[in-house]
Amino acid sequence: MNTGKDLLRSIETTWVGESAQFLAFSTDIPGLFTKDRTSAMRARRSFEEQVRALLIANEM
């Protein structure tokens, strides 16, 4: 089982030229990703927020 820190370290950000946007995703959480047309950092931050929300929800 991955810890929250492991999940945050596994975040990747990539440019998708065909759609002119950045994607942030983790191979550890299939189907969870975020996209942003202008900023890789903004996409990554948004994804980190989603991961943190999932971790908090799982602790409850």
PEWOTA-V488843 format. One record per residue. N is the residue number from 1. RES is the residue in three letters. SS is DSSP state (a for helix, b for strand, c for the rest). PHI is phi in degrees with one decimal (* if undefined). BURIAL is b if it has 9 or more other C-alpha atoms within 8 Angstrom, else e. Layout:
n=<N	N>
res=<RES	RES>
ss=<SS	SS>
phi=<PHI	PHI>
burial=<BURIAL	BURIAL>
This chain:
n=<1	2	3	4	5	6	7	8	9	10	11	12	13	14	15	16	17	18	19	20	21	22	23	24	25	26	27	28	29	30	31	32	33	34	35	36	37	38	39	40	41	42	43	44	45	46	47	48	49	50	51	52	53	54	55	56	57	58	59	60>
res=<MET	ASN	THR	GLY	LYS	ASP	LEU	LEU	ARG	SER	ILE	GLU	THR	THR	TRP	VAL	GLY	GLU	SER	ALA	GLN	PHE	LEU	ALA	PHE	SER	THR	ASP	ILE	PRO	GLY	LEU	PHE	THR	LYS	ASP	ARG	THR	SER	ALA	MET	ARG	ALA	ARG	ARG	SER	PHE	GLU	GLU	GLN	VAL	ARG	ALA	LEU	LEU	ILE	ALA	ASN	GLU	MET>
ss=<c	c	c	a	a	a	a	a	a	c	b	b	b	b	b	b	a	a	a	c	b	b	b	b	b	b	c	c	c	c	c	c	b	b	b	b	c	c	c	a	a	a	a	a	a	a	a	a	a	a	a	a	a	a	a	a	a	a	a	c>
phi=<*	-78.9	-85.8	-59.4	-65.3	-61.4	-64.5	-67.4	-70.2	-85.9	-71.1	-114.4	-125.9	-138.8	-91.5	-110.1	-64.4	-59.6	-104.8	51.2	-152.1	-92.6	-117.7	-116.3	-156.7	-134.4	-70.7	-79.9	-127.0	-58.9	85.4	-103.8	-156.9	-141.3	-132.0	-149.6	-77.2	-121.2	-138.9	-65.4	-65.0	-67.0	-63.2	-63.5	-61.4	-62.4	-66.5	-59.2	-63.4	-63.8	-63.9	-61.0	-62.1	-64.6	-64.3	-64.9	-62.5	-73.0	-77.9	-77.1>
burial=<e	e	e	b	e	e	b	b	e	b	b	e	b	e	b	b	e	e	e	e	b	b	b	b	b	b	e	e	e	e	e	e	b	b	b	b	e	e	e	b	e	e	b	b	e	b	b	b	e	e	b	b	e	e	b	e	e	e	e	e>
